[in-house]
Amino acid sequence: MAPSLLLPAKEESQLFSNPVAKQPFKSRQADGVASLDAQAPAGSVHSFTSSSPSGNGNGHSVTGDRYGVSNGASAGQGKEHYITTEILLEQTKNFASNQAGTGSSKKQPNILYIMADQMAAPLLKMNNPDSVIKTPNLDELARTGVVFSNAYCNSPLCAPSRFTMCSGQLPSKIGGYDNASVLNPDVPTYAHYLRREGYETVLAGKMHFIGPDQLHGFEHRLTSDIYPGDLGWTVNWDKPDERQEWYHNMSSVMQAGPCVRSNQLDYDEDVMYKSSQYLYDWVRSDPETRRPFALTVSLTHPHDPYTMTREYWDQYEGVDIPLPQVLIDREDQDPHSQRLMKAVDLWDNPIPEEAAIRARRAYFGACTFVDDQIGKLVKILKDCYLDQDTIIVFSGDHGDMLGERSLWYKMSWFENSARVPMIIHYPSKFEPKRVNESVSTMDLLPTFVDLAGGDRSAILPVDGVSLYNYLVSDEPGKDEVFGEYMGEGTVTPVYMIRRGPWKYTTSLVDPPQLFNLTEDPRELVNLATSPKHAQTLSGFEAEAKKKWNFSAIHEDVLVAQRRRQLCWSALKIGRKETWDYQPPGIEKDRYIRSHIPLDDLERRARFPVVDYLGRERSAAASHHGLAGAAGE
């Protein structure tokens, strides 16, 4: 584990506070530099006289046009100007936050969207105070942000969930059926909308795009994906009893434990390095021309395999790892759960208790790893004075049953699989609170447009509904989630409606399920067979039939499966043409190169800017060094 990617524990409690750092300044004075007394109280006024024709000794005037500070007179006239320590610090902050020099009254916040993969919301301390999972940074985000306690994915599988989140449309609307479905390039995503609103849209990490378009509106993609972008993982309903070689199996559970290295660690550390470097590059770019960023950082942890380095594994030494609360014999499972057990090779392979403990311990450690990455990103925002101007959104693609109900992984509409964490953090504008109504990741696209101050009327028809009103008011709002699942373990689509206390699931072949989650949070009593709840059930049945054409959607999925299977069987013959994204080489434009303009090189040289004597909060602090002073 690269130490640079880990957040020291001692800094956890400081990440979300914003004290003004006090740096001592030497009393020594140089030509063209304001002398700042280290013992001067905050707000004290200092005078300085410039001996440089330009007023600051490096060929650039300090009139405030660039850094948002006005001296009240032109530089270089030999007059005295006055500046406070607060104004000096504000110069650096203004440069970082792009407040100066834009000439625009509309200031858009940056957006940092952090995703975790397969993180079960019900297990986290932000939703369960008794949780033993150590997530101090996430807990602090939750404490100071808006938490959506009942947020769901709209399809409990990686690619369909992400396609729905990106597009704001249900899988059946966009053909996002399984992990080998192609998202068409003409489907607008939140990246398209934010880019139209003036954002630099950037993706680092997993998004599971399939097909030749690997950007889908993102202007930059910093990493490759961890999973293949081809048609190889197509589900086959024509052979429902045949386990595909790429299906999950129980080795992730049986082999769970500590490791030195894994593919997942290789990937997430690359994602973190590229994301961190992007933020450092952005804050050092030209504030006159740069656009606000919308950076998506998508980690693959805590997705199985359940393994993690000793550093995180050992954090749970001596911790009482809770076992699943509900165990159900295979004969007593509902039909869809029985198919899932067979799909992941669990039917004839019961999991020993000690293996379940190992798997859950590794999973908990992986959650802590994700938390450390969140802390690192928050610290970068703070260090670069971007924390007050950046909205942080945290969520995930689906959860993990992790042994609950004797099920593992996802692919189910039960709570551990379908619920995801969701936080929107922008305390300067949104008061911290908890929203208990049911929402979904499909709602994020219109929410992002509202967060950007964008044009709602420009959004084409979507299934998602903006959550913005929840952020700015306490009025009742949307309390509804629709879901569709057509991936592994299905023989026809399985639909879900979540509203109020109710969760309803149905399909063409399975008996319906109806749970009252207020009275039965563990989903133990199926009320679909209860005469007392017949009216509620019939209401949901009528709604589902009106919303979905079960037979037509089934046929659409089946046709798409057959089409992709045929193409894949041909593409495996002879020359291979990969769709896996390869990030463009950028080394030619990094570090110090002769073709890079001097101004750009100087901006990259260091952040925050300092003056000739290395003082950060100086009126003469500038990105331009000796070369700039010489007019080169």
C-alpha positions as CSV (number, residue, x, y, z in Angstrom):
1,M,0.0,0.0,0.0
2,A,1.5,3.3,-1.0
3,P,1.6,5.4,2.1
4,S,0.9,8.6,0.1
5,L,-2.6,7.2,-0.6
6,L,-3.5,6.8,3.0
7,L,-4.8,9.5,5.3
8,P,-3.0,9.6,8.7
9,A,-5.5,8.9,11.4
10,K,-4.5,11.9,13.3
11,E,-5.8,14.2,10.6
12,E,-9.3,12.6,10.4
13,S,-10.9,15.0,12.8
14,Q,-9.4,18.0,11.0
15,L,-10.6,17.4,7.5
16,F,-13.9,19.1,7.6
17,S,-13.0,22.1,9.7
18,N,-11.6,25.2,8.0
19,P,-9.3,27.1,10.4
20,V,-7.1,29.8,8.9
21,A,-3.6,28.6,9.2
22,K,-1.3,31.0,10.9
23,Q,2.2,31.0,9.4
24,P,5.0,33.0,11.0
25,F,6.6,35.5,8.8
26,K,10.2,36.8,9.2
27,S,10.5,40.5,9.9
28,R,13.2,40.7,7.2
29,Q,12.0,42.9,4.3
30,A,13.0,42.7,0.7
31,D,12.5,45.2,-2.1
32,G,8.9,45.2,-3.4
33,V,7.7,42.9,-0.6
34,A,5.3,43.7,2.2
35,S,6.7,43.1,5.7
36,L,4.3,41.1,7.7
37,D,5.0,41.0,11.4
38,A,4.5,37.5,12.7
39,Q,3.1,38.9,16.0
40,A,0.6,41.3,14.3
41,P,-3.0,40.5,15.2
42,A,-5.4,39.4,12.6
43,G,-6.9,42.3,10.7
44,S,-4.0,44.6,11.4
45,V,-3.0,46.9,8.6
46,H,0.4,47.0,7.0
47,S,1.9,49.5,4.6
48,F,4.4,48.9,1.9
49,T,6.1,50.9,-0.7
50,S,7.2,49.3,-4.0
51,S,10.5,50.1,-5.5
52,S,9.6,48.2,-8.7
53,P,8.1,50.0,-11.7
54,S,5.4,47.4,-11.7
55,G,4.6,47.6,-8.1
56,N,5.7,44.1,-7.0
57,G,9.1,43.5,-8.4
58,N,8.3,40.9,-11.0
59,G,6.8,42.7,-13.9
60,H,3.1,42.2,-13.0
61,S,0.9,44.7,-11.3
62,V,-0.9,43.9,-8.0
63,T,-4.1,45.8,-8.8
64,G,-6.5,43.0,-7.8
65,D,-7.7,42.3,-11.4
66,R,-6.3,38.8,-11.2
67,Y,-6.5,37.8,-7.6
68,G,-9.6,39.7,-6.6
69,V,-7.8,42.3,-4.4
70,S,-8.1,46.0,-5.0
71,N,-5.5,48.4,-3.7
72,G,-7.5,51.5,-4.5
73,A,-4.7,52.9,-6.7
74,S,-2.6,51.9,-9.7
75,A,0.7,50.1,-8.9
76,G,4.0,51.6,-9.9
77,Q,3.1,55.1,-8.9
78,G,5.2,55.1,-5.8
79,K,2.2,55.4,-3.6
80,E,1.7,53.5,-0.4
81,H,-0.9,50.7,-0.4
82,Y,-2.4,48.9,2.5
83,I,-3.2,45.2,2.8
84,T,-4.4,43.0,5.7
85,T,-3.3,39.4,6.4
86,E,-6.9,38.3,5.6
87,I,-6.7,39.9,2.2
88,L,-3.4,38.2,1.5
89,L,-4.8,34.8,2.4
90,E,-7.8,35.6,0.3
91,Q,-5.6,36.1,-2.7
92,T,-4.6,32.5,-2.7
93,K,-8.1,31.3,-2.0
94,N,-9.5,33.3,-4.8
95,F,-6.9,31.9,-7.2
96,A,-7.9,28.4,-6.1
97,S,-11.6,28.9,-6.3
98,N,-11.5,30.9,-9.6
99,Q,-13.4,33.9,-8.1
100,A,-11.1,36.4,-9.7
101,G,-10.8,37.6,-13.3
102,T,-13.8,35.7,-14.7
103,G,-16.0,38.7,-15.2
104,S,-19.1,36.6,-14.6
105,S,-21.6,37.1,-11.9
106,K,-22.5,33.4,-12.0
107,K,-20.2,31.3,-9.9
108,Q,-20.7,27.6,-10.3
109,P,-19.5,25.2,-7.6
110,N,-17.1,22.4,-8.4
111,I,-18.6,18.9,-8.1
112,L,-16.7,15.9,-6.7
113,Y,-18.8,12.7,-7.1
114,I,-17.2,9.8,-5.2
115,M,-18.6,6.3,-5.8
116,A,-18.0,3.1,-4.0
117,D,-18.7,-0.3,-5.5
118,Q,-20.9,-2.9,-3.7
119,M,-21.0,-0.9,-0.4
120,A,-24.1,-2.0,1.6
121,A,-25.8,1.0,3.1
122,P,-27.5,-0.8,6.0
123,L,-24.1,-1.9,7.4
124,L,-22.6,1.6,7.6
125,K,-22.4,3.6,10.8
126,M,-24.1,6.5,9.0
127,N,-27.2,4.3,8.9
128,N,-26.5,2.0,11.7
129,P,-25.0,3.5,14.9
130,D,-24.1,0.0,16.2
131,S,-22.0,-0.8,13.1
132,V,-18.4,-1.8,13.8
133,I,-17.2,-0.7,10.4
134,K,-14.6,2.1,10.8
135,T,-15.5,5.0,8.5
136,P,-14.6,8.3,10.3
137,N,-14.4,10.4,7.2
138,L,-17.7,9.2,5.8
139,D,-19.3,9.7,9.2
140,E,-18.1,13.3,9.2
141,L,-19.4,13.8,5.7
142,A,-22.8,12.5,6.9
143,R,-22.7,14.6,10.1
144,T,-22.2,17.8,8.1
145,G,-24.1,16.9,4.9
146,V,-27.5,15.8,3.8
147,V,-27.9,12.0,4.2
148,F,-30.5,10.1,2.2
149,S,-31.1,7.1,4.5
150,N,-33.2,5.2,2.1
151,A,-31.4,5.5,-1.2
152,Y,-31.6,2.6,-3.6
153,C,-30.0,1.6,-6.9
154,N,-32.4,0.9,-9.8
155,S,-30.8,-2.3,-10.8
156,P,-28.7,-4.3,-8.4
157,L,-25.8,-5.1,-10.8
158,C,-22.8,-3.0,-11.8
159,A,-23.4,-1.9,-15.4
160,P,-27.2,-1.6,-15.4
161,S,-27.1,0.4,-12.2
162,R,-24.4,2.7,-13.5
163,F,-26.1,3.2,-16.8
164,T,-29.3,4.1,-15.0
165,M,-27.5,6.5,-12.7
166,C,-25.7,8.1,-15.5
167,S,-28.7,8.6,-17.7
168,G,-31.6,9.0,-15.2
169,Q,-33.5,6.3,-17.1
170,L,-34.6,2.8,-16.2
171,P,-32.7,-0.1,-17.8
172,S,-35.6,-1.1,-20.1
173,K,-35.6,2.5,-21.6
174,I,-31.9,2.4,-22.6
175,G,-31.2,-1.3,-23.1
176,G,-29.1,-1.5,-20.0
177,Y,-30.0,-5.1,-19.2
178,D,-26.8,-6.8,-17.9
179,N,-23.0,-6.4,-17.6
180,A,-22.5,-6.8,-21.4
181,S,-25.2,-4.3,-22.5
182,V,-24.1,-1.4,-24.7
183,L,-25.1,2.1,-23.6
184,N,-25.8,3.9,-26.9
185,P,-23.7,7.1,-27.5
186,D,-26.9,9.1,-28.1
187,V,-28.2,8.5,-24.6
188,P,-27.5,11.8,-22.6
189,T,-25.7,11.3,-19.3
190,Y,-25.1,13.7,-16.4
191,A,-21.7,14.3,-18.0
192,H,-23.3,15.6,-21.1
193,Y,-25.6,17.9,-19.2
194,L,-22.9,19.3,-16.9
195,R,-20.6,19.8,-19.9
196,R,-23.3,21.9,-21.6
197,E,-23.5,23.9,-18.4
198,G,-19.8,24.8,-18.6
199,Y,-18.2,22.1,-16.5
200,E,-15.0,20.1,-17.3
201,T,-16.4,16.6,-16.9
202,V,-13.8,14.1,-15.7
203,L,-14.0,10.4,-14.9
204,A,-11.5,8.4,-12.9
205,G,-12.3,4.8,-12.2
206,K,-14.9,2.2,-12.9
207,M,-18.1,2.9,-14.9
208,H,-18.5,-0.4,-16.7
209,F,-19.2,1.2,-20.1
210,I,-19.6,-1.4,-22.8
211,G,-18.9,-0.8,-26.5
212,P,-16.8,1.6,-28.5
213,D,-18.0,4.8,-26.7
214,Q,-16.1,4.8,-23.5
215,L,-16.6,8.4,-22.6
216,H,-20.4,9.1,-22.7
217,G,-20.0,12.8,-22.3
218,F,-16.9,12.8,-20.1
219,E,-14.3,15.2,-21.6
220,H,-11.5,13.4,-19.9
221,R,-11.2,9.8,-18.6
222,L,-8.1,9.4,-16.5
223,T,-8.0,5.6,-16.1
224,S,-9.0,2.5,-17.9
225,D,-11.9,0.4,-16.4
226,I,-11.2,-2.6,-14.2
227,Y,-13.7,-4.8,-16.1
228,P,-13.9,-5.6,-19.8
229,G,-15.8,-3.3,-22.1
230,D,-16.9,-6.1,-24.5
231,L,-19.9,-8.4,-25.0
232,G,-18.5,-11.4,-23.1
233,W,-20.7,-11.2,-20.0
234,T,-24.0,-11.5,-21.8
235,V,-26.7,-13.3,-19.9
236,N,-28.4,-16.2,-21.7
237,W,-32.0,-16.8,-20.9
238,D,-32.1,-19.5,-23.6
239,K,-30.0,-21.7,-21.2
240,P,-31.3,-20.7,-17.8
241,D,-29.8,-23.6,-16.0
242,E,-26.3,-23.2,-17.4
243,R,-23.8,-21.5,-15.2
244,Q,-21.6,-19.2,-17.3
245,E,-17.8,-19.4,-16.6
246,W,-17.7,-15.7,-15.7
247,Y,-20.4,-15.9,-13.1
248,H,-19.6,-15.3,-9.4
249,N,-18.7,-18.3,-7.4
250,M,-18.0,-18.8,-3.7
251,S,-14.2,-18.7,-3.9
252,S,-14.3,-15.0,-2.9
253,V,-15.8,-16.1,0.4
254,M,-14.0,-19.3,1.0
255,Q,-10.6,-17.7,0.2
256,A,-11.3,-14.5,2.1
257,G,-8.5,-13.0,4.2
258,P,-5.5,-10.6,4.2
259,C,-3.3,-10.1,1.2
260,V,-0.2,-8.1,0.2
261,R,-1.7,-7.1,-3.2
262,S,-4.7,-7.5,-5.4
263,N,-6.0,-6.3,-8.7
264,Q,-8.5,-4.2,-6.9
265,L,-5.8,-2.4,-4.9
266,D,-3.8,-1.9,-8.1
267,Y,-6.8,-0.3,-9.7
268,D,-8.0,1.9,-6.8
269,E,-4.5,3.3,-6.1
270,D,-4.2,4.3,-9.8
271,V,-7.6,5.9,-9.6
272,M,-6.6,7.8,-6.5
273,Y,-3.3,8.9,-7.9
274,K,-4.9,10.2,-11.2
275,S,-7.8,11.9,-9.3
276,S,-5.4,13.6,-6.9
277,Q,-3.1,14.7,-9.6
278,Y,-6.1,16.1,-11.6
279,L,-7.1,18.3,-8.6
280,Y,-3.6,19.5,-8.1
281,D,-3.3,20.3,-11.8
282,W,-6.7,22.1,-11.8
283,V,-5.9,24.3,-8.9
284,R,-2.6,25.4,-10.6
285,S,-4.3,26.1,-14.0
286,D,-5.1,29.5,-15.3
287,P,-8.1,30.9,-13.3
288,E,-9.0,33.1,-16.3
289,T,-9.7,30.2,-18.6
290,R,-10.4,27.1,-16.5
291,R,-13.9,25.8,-16.0
292,P,-15.4,24.4,-12.9
293,F,-14.7,20.7,-12.6
294,A,-17.2,17.8,-12.3
295,L,-14.9,15.0,-11.2
296,T,-16.2,11.5,-10.7
297,V,-14.0,9.2,-8.7
298,S,-15.3,5.7,-8.9
299,L,-13.5,3.1,-6.7
300,T,-13.9,-0.6,-7.0
301,H,-13.7,-1.4,-3.3
302,P,-15.3,-2.9,-1.3
303,H,-16.4,-5.2,-4.2
304,D,-15.4,-8.8,-3.8
305,P,-13.0,-10.7,-3.7
306,Y,-13.0,-10.2,0.0
307,T,-9.3,-9.5,0.6
308,M,-7.5,-6.5,2.0
309,T,-4.0,-5.6,3.2
310,R,-2.8,-6.3,6.7
311,E,-3.0,-2.6,7.5
312,Y,-6.8,-2.7,7.2
313,W,-7.3,-6.4,8.2
314,D,-5.5,-5.7,11.5
315,Q,-7.8,-2.8,12.3
316,Y,-10.4,-5.4,13.0
317,E,-8.3,-7.6,15.2
318,G,-10.3,-8.3,18.4
319,V,-13.4,-6.8,16.9
320,D,-16.5,-8.9,17.3
321,I,-17.4,-9.4,13.6
322,P,-21.2,-9.8,13.5
323,L,-22.5,-12.8,11.6
324,P,-25.6,-12.4,9.3
325,Q,-28.7,-11.9,11.3
326,V,-31.0,-13.9,9.1
327,L,-30.2,-17.4,7.7
328,I,-32.7,-19.2,5.4
329,D,-32.5,-22.8,4.2
330,R,-32.3,-23.1,0.5
331,E,-35.6,-25.0,0.3
332,D,-37.3,-22.0,2.1
333,Q,-35.9,-19.4,-0.2
334,D,-38.1,-17.5,-2.7
335,P,-37.7,-18.6,-6.4
336,H,-35.4,-15.7,-7.4
337,S,-33.1,-16.3,-4.4
338,Q,-32.9,-20.0,-5.2
339,R,-31.8,-19.1,-8.8
340,L,-29.2,-16.8,-7.3
341,M,-27.8,-19.5,-5.1
342,K,-27.4,-21.7,-8.1
343,A,-26.0,-18.9,-10.2
344,V,-23.2,-18.2,-7.8
345,D,-22.6,-21.9,-7.0
346,L,-23.9,-21.6,-3.5
347,W,-26.7,-24.2,-3.8
348,D,-24.5,-27.2,-2.9
349,N,-21.7,-25.3,-1.2
350,P,-22.9,-23.9,2.2
351,I,-20.5,-21.4,3.8
352,P,-18.9,-22.3,7.1
353,E,-19.3,-19.7,9.8
354,E,-15.5,-19.0,10.1
355,A,-15.4,-18.3,6.3
356,A,-18.3,-15.9,6.6
357,I,-16.5,-14.1,9.4
358,R,-13.3,-13.8,7.4
359,A,-15.2,-12.5,4.4
360,R,-17.1,-9.9,6.4
361,R,-13.9,-8.8,8.2
362,A,-12.1,-8.3,4.9
363,Y,-15.2,-6.4,3.6
364,F,-15.2,-4.2,6.6
365,G,-11.5,-3.5,6.0
366,A,-12.2,-2.6,2.4
367,C,-14.9,-0.2,3.6
368,T,-12.3,1.5,5.8
369,F,-9.9,1.6,2.8
370,V,-12.6,3.4,0.8
371,D,-13.1,5.8,3.8
372,D,-9.4,6.6,3.8
373,Q,-9.6,7.5,0.1
374,I,-12.5,9.8,0.9
375,G,-10.4,11.5,3.6
376,K,-7.6,11.9,1.2
377,L,-9.8,13.7,-1.4
378,V,-11.4,15.9,1.2
379,K,-7.9,16.8,2.5
380,I,-6.8,17.8,-1.0
381,L,-9.8,20.0,-1.4
382,K,-9.0,21.7,1.9
383,D,-5.3,22.1,1.3
384,C,-6.1,23.7,-2.1
385,Y,-8.7,26.0,-0.7
386,L,-11.4,24.3,-2.7
387,D,-13.5,22.8,0.1
388,Q,-15.8,25.8,0.3
389,D,-16.5,25.8,-3.4
390,T,-16.9,22.1,-4.0
391,I,-20.1,20.0,-3.6
392,I,-19.2,16.5,-2.5
393,V,-21.6,13.7,-3.5
394,F,-21.1,10.2,-2.3
395,S,-23.0,7.1,-3.4
396,G,-22.6,3.6,-4.9
397,D,-23.9,1.3,-7.5
398,H,-25.5,-1.4,-5.3
399,G,-24.8,-3.3,-2.0
400,D,-23.8,-6.8,-1.0
401,M,-25.9,-9.4,0.8
402,L,-22.8,-10.5,2.6
403,G,-24.4,-13.6,3.9
404,E,-27.8,-12.1,5.0
405,R,-30.6,-14.5,4.2
406,S,-27.9,-16.9,3.3
407,L,-27.2,-14.9,0.1
408,W,-24.0,-13.3,-1.1
409,Y,-23.1,-10.6,-3.5
410,K,-25.9,-8.5,-5.1
411,M,-28.5,-9.2,-7.8
412,S,-31.4,-9.2,-5.3
413,W,-34.0,-6.6,-4.2
414,F,-33.4,-7.3,-0.5
415,E,-32.1,-4.3,1.5
416,N,-28.5,-5.2,1.8
417,S,-28.2,-5.6,-2.0
418,A,-30.4,-2.8,-3.2
419,R,-29.7,0.1,-0.8
420,V,-26.8,2.4,-1.4
421,P,-25.2,5.2,0.7
422,M,-26.0,8.7,-0.5
423,I,-24.7,12.0,0.9
424,I,-24.8,15.4,-0.6
425,H,-22.3,17.7,1.2
426,Y,-22.2,21.4,0.8
427,P,-22.6,22.9,4.3
428,S,-22.2,26.5,3.1
429,K,-25.6,26.2,1.4
430,F,-27.3,23.0,2.6
431,E,-28.0,22.5,6.2
432,P,-27.1,19.0,7.6
433,K,-30.1,16.7,7.9
434,R,-31.4,13.3,7.2
435,V,-33.9,12.5,4.5
436,N,-35.9,9.3,5.2
437,E,-38.0,9.2,2.0
438,S,-37.0,6.6,-0.6
439,V,-34.9,8.0,-3.4
440,S,-32.6,6.4,-6.0
441,T,-29.3,7.0,-7.9
442,M,-31.5,7.5,-11.0
443,D,-32.4,10.9,-9.4
444,L,-28.8,12.1,-9.5
445,L,-28.8,13.3,-13.1
446,P,-31.5,16.0,-12.6
447,T,-30.0,16.8,-9.2
448,F,-26.6,17.4,-10.7
449,V,-28.2,19.9,-13.2
450,D,-29.8,21.7,-10.3
451,L,-26.6,21.7,-8.2
452,A,-24.9,23.4,-11.1
453,G,-27.6,26.0,-11.4
454,G,-28.4,24.6,-14.8
455,D,-31.4,24.8,-17.1
456,R,-34.0,22.3,-16.0
457,S,-36.0,22.8,-19.1
458,A,-33.1,21.4,-21.2
459,I,-33.3,18.0,-19.6
460,L,-34.9,15.5,-22.0
461,P,-37.5,13.1,-20.5
462,V,-36.0,11.0,-17.8
463,D,-37.3,8.7,-15.1
464,G,-35.3,10.4,-12.3
465,V,-36.6,13.3,-10.2
466,S,-34.3,16.0,-8.8
467,L,-33.6,15.8,-5.1
468,Y,-32.7,19.5,-4.9
469,N,-35.8,20.5,-2.9
470,Y,-34.8,18.1,-0.2
471,L,-31.5,20.0,0.1
472,V,-33.1,23.4,0.5
473,S,-36.4,22.8,2.2
474,D,-38.1,20.5,4.7
475,E,-41.2,20.1,2.6
476,P,-42.3,16.5,1.8
477,G,-41.1,15.4,-1.6
478,K,-40.5,12.4,-3.7
479,D,-40.8,9.1,-1.8
480,E,-40.6,6.5,-4.6
481,V,-38.2,4.1,-6.3
482,F,-38.7,1.9,-9.4
483,G,-36.3,-0.9,-10.2
484,E,-35.7,-3.5,-12.9
485,Y,-33.3,-6.4,-12.8
486,M,-32.5,-8.6,-15.9
487,G,-29.0,-9.9,-15.0
488,E,-27.6,-13.1,-13.7
489,G,-30.0,-15.4,-11.9
490,T,-33.1,-14.2,-13.8
491,V,-35.1,-15.8,-16.5
492,T,-37.3,-12.8,-17.0
493,P,-37.2,-9.2,-15.6
494,V,-37.8,-8.8,-11.9
495,Y,-39.4,-5.5,-11.0
496,M,-39.5,-3.5,-7.8
497,I,-41.5,-0.6,-6.4
498,R,-40.5,1.1,-3.2
499,R,-42.9,3.7,-1.7
500,G,-43.7,4.7,1.9
501,P,-43.3,1.6,4.1
502,W,-43.8,-0.8,1.2
503,K,-41.5,-2.7,-1.0
504,Y,-43.2,-4.7,-3.8
505,T,-41.4,-7.1,-6.3
506,T,-42.9,-9.1,-9.1
507,S,-42.1,-10.8,-12.4
508,L,-43.8,-13.0,-15.0
509,V,-42.7,-16.2,-13.3
510,D,-42.3,-15.6,-9.6
511,P,-45.0,-15.0,-7.0
512,P,-45.1,-11.4,-5.8
513,Q,-43.5,-10.2,-2.6
514,L,-44.8,-7.4,-0.4
515,F,-42.9,-6.2,2.7
516,N,-43.7,-3.5,5.2
517,L,-40.2,-2.3,6.0
518,T,-41.3,-0.1,8.9
519,E,-42.7,-3.0,10.8
520,D,-40.5,-5.7,9.2
521,P,-37.1,-4.2,8.3
522,R,-35.5,-7.7,7.8
523,E,-38.1,-8.6,5.2
524,L,-39.2,-11.8,6.9
525,V,-42.9,-11.7,6.4
526,N,-44.2,-11.7,2.8
527,L,-47.6,-9.9,3.0
528,A,-48.5,-10.8,-0.5
529,T,-50.4,-13.8,0.8
530,S,-52.1,-11.9,3.6
531,P,-55.8,-11.2,3.1
532,K,-55.4,-8.2,5.3
533,H,-53.1,-6.6,2.7
534,A,-54.9,-7.7,-0.4
535,Q,-56.0,-4.2,-1.3
536,T,-52.4,-2.9,-1.0
537,L,-51.1,-5.8,-3.1
538,S,-53.7,-5.3,-5.8
539,G,-52.9,-1.6,-6.0
540,F,-49.2,-2.4,-6.6
541,E,-50.1,-5.1,-9.1
542,A,-52.2,-2.8,-11.1
543,E,-49.5,-0.1,-11.1
544,A,-46.8,-2.5,-12.2
545,K,-48.9,-3.7,-15.1
546,K,-49.7,-0.2,-16.2
547,K,-46.0,0.9,-15.9
548,W,-44.4,-2.1,-17.5
549,N,-45.3,-4.3,-20.5
550,F,-43.9,-7.5,-19.0
551,S,-44.1,-9.6,-22.2
552,A,-42.7,-6.9,-24.5
553,I,-39.8,-6.1,-22.2
554,H,-39.0,-9.8,-21.8
555,E,-38.9,-10.1,-25.6
556,D,-36.7,-7.1,-26.0
557,V,-34.2,-8.4,-23.5
558,L,-34.1,-11.9,-25.1
559,V,-33.6,-10.4,-28.6
560,A,-30.7,-8.2,-27.3
561,Q,-29.1,-11.3,-25.6
562,R,-29.2,-13.3,-28.8
563,R,-27.9,-10.5,-30.9
564,R,-24.9,-9.9,-28.5
565,Q,-24.2,-13.6,-28.2
566,L,-24.0,-14.0,-31.9
567,C,-21.7,-11.0,-32.3
568,W,-19.5,-12.1,-29.4
569,S,-19.1,-15.6,-30.8
570,A,-17.8,-14.1,-34.1
571,L,-15.6,-11.5,-32.4
572,K,-13.6,-14.2,-30.6
573,I,-12.4,-15.6,-33.9
574,G,-9.2,-14.2,-35.5
575,R,-8.0,-10.6,-34.8
576,K,-9.2,-9.1,-31.6
577,E,-10.4,-5.5,-31.5
578,T,-10.8,-4.3,-27.9
579,W,-13.1,-1.7,-26.6
580,D,-11.3,-1.4,-23.3
581,Y,-10.5,2.2,-22.7
582,Q,-6.9,3.2,-22.9
583,P,-6.1,6.6,-21.3
584,P,-4.1,8.9,-23.7
585,G,-0.5,9.4,-22.8
586,I,0.1,12.7,-21.1
587,E,3.7,12.6,-20.2
588,K,4.7,14.8,-23.1
589,D,2.7,17.6,-21.5
590,R,3.8,17.0,-17.9
591,Y,6.6,18.3,-15.8
592,I,9.0,20.8,-17.5
593,R,8.9,20.8,-21.3
594,S,10.2,23.3,-23.8
595,H,6.9,23.5,-25.7
596,I,4.8,24.4,-22.6
597,P,4.3,28.2,-22.2
598,L,6.3,29.7,-19.3
599,D,3.1,31.0,-17.6
600,D,1.8,27.5,-17.4
601,L,5.0,26.1,-16.1
602,E,5.2,28.8,-13.4
603,R,1.6,28.1,-12.4
604,R,2.5,24.4,-12.0
605,A,5.7,25.1,-10.1
606,R,4.0,25.2,-6.7
607,F,0.8,25.8,-4.9
608,P,0.0,28.0,-3.0
609,V,2.0,30.8,-4.5
610,V,4.7,32.4,-2.5
611,D,6.9,35.5,-2.8
612,Y,10.7,35.7,-3.3
613,L,11.3,34.8,0.3
614,G,8.9,31.8,0.3
615,R,6.2,33.6,2.2
616,E,2.7,32.4,1.2
617,R,0.6,35.3,2.4
618,S,2.6,38.1,0.8
619,A,1.4,40.8,-1.5
620,A,4.2,39.9,-3.9
621,A,3.4,36.3,-4.0
622,S,3.3,35.3,-7.6
623,H,3.5,32.3,-9.9
624,H,6.1,34.1,-11.9
625,G,9.7,33.4,-10.7
626,L,13.0,34.8,-11.9
627,A,12.3,34.1,-15.6
628,G,9.1,36.0,-15.4
629,A,10.8,38.8,-13.5
630,A,13.3,39.1,-16.3
631,G,10.6,39.3,-18.9
632,E,11.4,36.0,-20.5
